Amino acid sequence: MTRELRPTLDKGLKDVKGALIRAADPAFREAKHAVEAFNSIYCAVLDDGDLEDWPEFFTEDGFYNIVSRENYDYGLPVGLVYCEGKNMMKDRAMAIAKTSMFGPRYLRHYMTNTRIIEIGEDGTIKAEANYILIEVLAEWPEGRLHQAGRMQDVFEPQEDGRLLLKSRVAIYDTLLVHNALVLPV
């Protein structure tokens, strides 16, 4: 199965006037609101540690990857997490929730600066957002930055009105990920 690691980035984002015109388009505003609402729920579920619910944000054939910016820039798909299909995501979530041993921690996920790149005729939405993940551990009680980067997403509308992720690629800029525990972002 071949996957496009890089959803097409709208070159128009480099054109400030064009980006502002699109931002004023009611369809783009509505899509941005829907994506931000989705991401708010997504972050809350991960913050609460409900890993077994995480795959429910994806289509059955959904794709998920956490990849370093360097690998992304070179077109290398190897990442911290690579899942093709909801079943791989369920396996990953169960492995972390049921078999991994790690110290207690609190996580806070933040997604900001949502940009709608494209709305397809079928309602598919290509979007980007910046993200940060803050981690609080016993040895880091003040909290620390675990990851910072950007999401490249493809959302697919469902018949019942929900959006689900067809693809989410988390491209982290952080040069050092502090521990071996890799959770979804």
C-alpha positions in Angstrom: 0.0 0.0 0.0 1.5 3.3 -1.0 0.7 6.4 1.2 1.3 10.0 0.4 3.4 11.1 3.4 3.0 14.8 2.5 -0.6 16.0 1.8 -0.4 18.7 -0.8 0.4 22.0 0.9 -1.5 24.9 -0.6 1.1 27.2 -2.1 -1.4 30.0 -1.6 -0.6 30.1 2.1 2.6 31.9 1.0 0.4 34.5 -0.7 -1.0 36.5 2.2 -3.7 38.2 0.2 -5.0 34.8 -1.2 -4.8 33.2 2.3 -6.9 36.1 3.7 -9.5 35.8 1.0 -9.8 32.1 1.6 -10.1 32.7 5.4 -13.1 35.0 4.7 -14.9 32.3 2.6 -17.8 30.9 4.7 -17.1 27.3 3.6 -13.5 27.6 4.9 -14.6 29.2 8.2 -17.2 26.4 8.7 -14.5 23.8 8.0 -12.1 25.5 10.3 -14.7 25.5 13.1 -15.4 21.8 12.5 -11.7 20.8 12.5 -11.0 22.9 15.7 -14.0 21.2 17.5 -12.7 17.8 16.4 -9.2 18.6 17.6 -10.5 19.9 20.9 -12.2 16.5 21.6 -9.2 14.6 20.3 -6.9 16.4 22.7 -9.2 15.9 25.6 -9.4 12.2 25.0 -5.6 11.9 24.9 -5.2 14.2 27.9 -7.5 11.9 29.9 -5.4 8.9 28.9 -8.2 7.1 27.0 -5.9 5.5 24.6 -8.3 2.7 23.6 -10.7 5.4 22.3 -8.0 7.1 20.2 -8.5 4.9 17.1 -12.2 5.9 16.9 -11.1 9.3 15.5 -10.0 7.5 12.3 -11.6 5.9 9.3 -11.2 2.1 9.0 -8.4 2.6 6.5 -7.0 5.6 8.3 -3.3 6.4 8.4 -1.2 7.8 11.3 2.4 8.7 11.6 4.6 10.6 14.0 7.7 11.5 12.1 10.7 13.8 12.7 10.9 16.9 10.6 14.2 15.7 9.2 12.8 12.4 8.0 9.7 14.2 6.6 11.9 16.7 4.7 13.8 13.8 3.1 10.6 11.9 2.3 11.5 9.1 4.7 8.3 7.6 6.3 10.1 6.0 9.3 8.7 7.6 12.4 8.1 7.0 16.1 4.7 5.6 15.3 3.5 4.3 11.9 0.0 2.9 11.6 -1.9 1.9 8.5 -5.5 1.2 9.3 -7.6 1.3 12.4 -6.6 -2.2 13.5 -2.9 -1.2 13.7 -4.0 1.8 15.8 -6.1 -0.4 18.1 -3.1 -2.7 18.5 -0.8 0.2 19.4 -3.3 1.6 21.9 -3.8 -1.7 23.6 -0.1 -2.4 23.7 0.5 0.9 25.5 -2.5 0.7 27.8 -2.3 -3.0 28.8 1.4 -4.1 28.5 3.6 -1.0 29.0 5.0 -0.2 32.4 5.8 3.5 33.0 5.7 6.0 35.7 2.6 8.2 36.3 2.4 11.2 34.1 0.1 13.9 33.0 -0.1 15.0 29.4 -1.6 18.2 27.9 -2.1 18.4 24.1 -2.5 21.7 22.4 -3.4 22.3 18.7 -3.4 25.8 17.4 -3.3 28.0 14.3 -5.6 25.7 12.3 -5.3 26.3 8.6 -7.7 24.9 6.0 -5.6 24.0 3.0 -8.3 22.6 0.7 -11.9 21.5 0.7 -12.6 18.7 -1.9 -15.8 18.4 -3.8 -16.6 15.3 -1.7 -16.2 17.3 1.4 -12.8 16.0 2.3 -10.8 18.7 4.2 -7.0 19.0 4.1 -5.8 21.0 7.1 -2.7 21.8 9.1 -2.3 22.9 12.7 0.6 23.4 15.1 0.8 21.3 18.2 2.7 21.0 21.4 2.6 18.2 24.0 3.5 19.1 27.6 4.4 16.3 30.0 4.4 16.4 33.8 6.3 13.6 35.6 7.4 13.1 39.2 11.0 14.1 38.3 9.7 17.1 36.2 6.9 18.5 38.4 7.0 21.8 36.7 6.3 20.2 33.3 8.4 20.1 30.2 7.9 20.3 26.5 7.7 16.7 25.1 7.1 17.6 21.5 6.3 20.5 19.3 5.5 20.4 15.6 2.6 20.5 13.1 -0.2 18.2 12.0 -1.0 17.5 8.4 -4.5 16.1 8.3 -7.0 14.8 5.8 -10.5 14.7 7.3 -13.3 12.7 5.7 -17.0 13.6 6.4 -19.2 10.7 7.4 -22.9 10.1 6.5 -23.9 11.0 10.1 -22.2 14.4 9.9 -19.0 13.5 11.9 -15.5 14.1 10.6 -13.0 11.3 10.9 -9.3 11.4 10.1 -8.3 9.7 6.8 -4.7 10.7 7.5 -2.8 12.4 10.3 0.9 13.0 10.1 2.5 14.6 13.1 5.7 16.2 12.1 7.7 17.0 15.2 10.4 19.7 15.3 11.7 18.7 18.7 15.2 17.4 18.3 15.1 15.2 21.4 12.1 13.2 22.6 12.9 12.7 26.3 11.9 9.1 26.9 11.2 5.9 25.1 7.4 6.0 25.8 5.8 7.1 22.5 2.1 8.0 22.9 -0.2 9.3 20.2 -0.1 13.1 19.8 
